[in-house]
């Protein structure tokens, strides 16, 4: 039996309110910032931009995720959550997503 491979998806194909698996390069990484939560605590958040051969998408990293990537890293996001934010698609790891660094 052959090993199954995640389906190939491209950024241009992503639609809000769906799970997605993509390979892309981190082309921009903003500074980490702290935001207040509804529970009165604070949480780290960091925005990045991912690019593949078809398009670009915002990546939002939360908590310990903020230190996972650097500009220029190639990454595989497995089961990331795509949502619409102010009219633009963005992806995050959500509850079930996983981010893996790929070899350059």
Buried (B, 14 or more C-beta within 10 A) or exposed (E): EEEEEEEEBBBEEBEEEEBBBBBBBBEEBEEEEEEEEEEEEEEBBBBBBBBBEBBBBBBBBBEEBBEBBEEEBBBBBBBBBBBEEEEEBBBBBBEEBEBEEEEE
